[in-house]
Amino acid sequence: MRKHLIVFAMSALVVLVASAGRASAQTTAFDASIENQILRPVGCPDGAYLCGDADIAGFGSARFRWYLVSFEPTSETCGNYVATVTLALGDGSTLTLDEAGTDCSPGNSFSSYPRHSYGQPQSADGNWVVQGGTGVFAGLTGSGTNTLRITGARLTAKYTGTLTD
């Protein structure tokens, strides 16, 4: 009888600890806004296709880098893309996102890749998931949506979603 009571008490303790661990995970809203003047034909540092300054709610200013992984045209005006995004805070903390979505331009704009001049508007909508993080972003998971707009030499982007620790 005593052996069964000890096993029951240990099982209850394991369930209690596991429940407490799940209860302590916190989900917070993620909101990042990016703006930049595109530097063509010079481009972005680090081989990024797009770059800019970001403002991340609750975290502050960050460096934005957008790396194109693949692009598959689906029509003369649109295509599906896969990208990797990094957001780096001044203290060195980095959040890396895997992103996929659809990018569209008016007319036959995609036939002029790679782009070397301004004036080709683009509109991209996608979804992202956290690939990993360092510093204050270490151990976070999450997902969300994003929009990127290019008009002339101006890039604006918005990333929203949730982060869980």
Secondary structure, DSSP 4 states (H G I P E B T S, - for coil): -HHHHHHHHHHHHHHHHHHHHHHH--EEEEEEEEEEE--TTT--GGG-SEEEEEEETTTEEEEEEEEEEEEEESSSSEEEEEEEEEEEETTS-EEEEEEEEEEE-STTGGGGPSP-SS---EEEEEEEEEEEE-GGGTT-EEEEEEEEEEETTEEEEEEEEEEE-
